């Protein structure tokens, strides 16, 4: 293999590597765009869930109050039945 053939072989390999880097760069750009869209959609969904989360907290608090009142009423009725 003479010097010209060797240089041509190196040039061809560099061209193929450059092509691969271009493909990787394009893939990276597409993935970044996809990630941006995913982040945008996630933020929209999170904003839609905020009222639901506050509603769940309110219902949970009401359920605790009702259960405590039920226990107190049950205790009072139990004491009343023992006394009278």
Steps between C-alpha positions, in 0.01 A plus 500: 500500500657823390470835673216628278289189561564523872396867508186419300414219742544735796291763328222249434502387863488859621207567267313200641570615856380848410179353358443305820555812709245686288248222558569507875463876505165482319382229739604712797306799368189286446527351849538846653186616320315190617615562857381861485157384383489238776587761763230734366233228510607390848469855631151529348387181668653602834311830484176315428557274802546782754124554557448124530774472761347779709157335471645169618661673798167664590308172473767329712471767769120470502526122527732533801263744670200272437686195634611689813144625558368147448746365755406770749127439449555124536700556818232732642221253418702216651554693822132598505389139464732392782376775732135496428 
